Amino acid sequence: MKKLLTSALMLGVLALAGCGAPGDDTEAPAAGADGTAPDAGTATGADTAAPAAGYEDEAYACGLLSRADMEALFGGPVGEAQPNAVGTSRFCQWKDASAESWVYLELAKPSNGAAKEYATVRKVRPEAKDVSGLGQKAYSYYHRGQTEVKVLAGDLYVTVAVQYLKGRTLTPEADVARVTTLARQVVGRM
């Protein structure tokens, strides 16, 4: 019954989301010269991401970033958001048009607690750099093939990562900056 109610609620939200006023079509904000995604406050109208339901909904993570956010990040078209849920974790993934890069978002409620999980993983990454002003604590980690930002936000352990199959074109600092921008958007919309 709960799943049926959640499905009906999602269909209603999706139907309402498709009902915009004429002229509501807006272009996605362009990425900055340094490759960073626009700030969460720059998206308007149909560009905004809005979680359709709460954390219990399997698609919750996909509602925290919009297609416009992803297009700005990748500088062009992206595939469909791919939601998934496993246990107490909510996932979403977006691929760029070439499927050679993708964004991965995970919201987890670890059984040992988000704060303990954050501390455990942070300890094994001494080369990671702390990020101030994001959640209760956050750090970024840049390595070959992936840039990630991990955030402790209340009872959630949040991971935002960009993965690459081929070489990336941004400097490590610019790549960390754009993934940090995405993490700020996610936490701000939770």
Backbone hydrogen bonds, N-H to C=O, Kabsch-Sander energy under -0.5 kcal/mol:
donor,donor_aa,acceptor,acceptor_aa,energy
5,L,1,M,-2.6
6,T,2,K,-2.5
7,S,3,K,-2.5
8,A,4,L,-2.4
9,L,5,L,-2.4
10,M,6,T,-2.5
11,L,7,S,-2.4
12,G,8,A,-2.1
13,V,9,L,-2.4
14,L,10,M,-2.9
15,A,11,L,-2.4
16,L,12,G,-2.3
17,A,13,V,-2.5
18,G,14,L,-1.4
19,C,16,L,-1.2
20,G,18,G,-1.2
24,D,21,A,-1.8
32,G,36,T,-2.6
35,G,32,G,-2.3
42,T,39,D,-2.4
43,A,40,A,-0.8
46,A,24,D,-0.7
47,D,44,T,-2.6
48,T,45,G,-1.4
57,D,54,G,-2.1
60,Y,57,D,-1.8
62,C,59,A,-0.6
63,G,59,A,-0.9
63,G,60,Y,-1.2
64,L,61,A,-1.4
70,M,66,S,-2.0
71,E,67,R,-2.9
72,A,68,A,-2.2
73,L,69,D,-2.0
74,F,70,M,-2.7
75,G,71,E,-1.5
76,G,71,E,-1.2
79,G,95,K,-2.8
82,Q,93,Q,-2.2
84,N,91,F,-1.7
86,V,89,S,-1.8
89,S,86,V,-2.1
90,R,107,L,-2.9
91,F,84,N,-3.2
92,C,105,L,-2.0
93,Q,82,Q,-0.8
94,W,103,V,-2.0
96,D,101,S,-2.6
97,A,77,P,-1.3
99,A,96,D,-1.5
102,W,163,Q,-2.0
103,V,94,W,-2.5
104,Y,161,A,-3.0
105,L,92,C,-2.9
106,E,159,T,-2.5
107,L,90,R,-2.9
108,A,106,E,-0.5
108,A,157,Y,-2.0
109,K,88,T,-1.2
113,G,110,P,-1.7
117,E,113,G,-2.3
118,Y,114,A,-2.7
119,A,115,A,-2.3
120,T,116,K,-2.5
121,V,117,E,-2.5
122,R,118,Y,-2.7
123,K,119,A,-1.9
124,V,120,T,-0.9
125,R,122,R,-1.3
128,A,125,R,-1.7
129,K,140,S,-2.3
131,V,138,A,-2.7
132,S,130,D,-0.5
134,L,131,V,-0.6
136,Q,152,L,-3.2
137,K,152,L,-1.0
139,Y,150,K,-2.1
140,S,129,K,-3.1
141,Y,148,E,-2.8
143,H,146,Q,-2.6
146,Q,143,H,-2.3
147,T,162,V,-2.2
148,E,141,Y,-2.7
149,V,160,V,-2.7
150,K,139,Y,-2.6
151,V,158,V,-2.7
152,L,137,K,-2.8
153,A,151,V,-0.7
153,A,156,L,-2.7
156,L,153,A,-1.8
157,Y,108,A,-2.6
158,V,151,V,-2.9
158,V,156,L,-0.6
159,T,106,E,-2.6
160,V,149,V,-2.4
161,A,104,Y,-2.7
162,V,147,T,-2.6
163,Q,102,W,-2.8
164,Y,145,G,-2.5
165,L,100,E,-3.3
166,K,100,E,-0.6
175,D,171,T,-2.6
176,V,172,P,-2.6
177,A,173,E,-2.2
178,R,174,A,-2.1
179,V,175,D,-2.1
180,T,176,V,-2.6
181,T,177,A,-2.0
182,L,178,R,-1.8
183,A,179,V,-2.3
184,R,180,T,-2.4
185,Q,181,T,-2.1
186,V,182,L,-2.6
187,V,183,A,-2.7
188,G,184,R,-2.4
189,R,185,Q,-1.3
189,R,186,V,-0.7
190,M,186,V,-0.7
190,M,187,V,-0.8
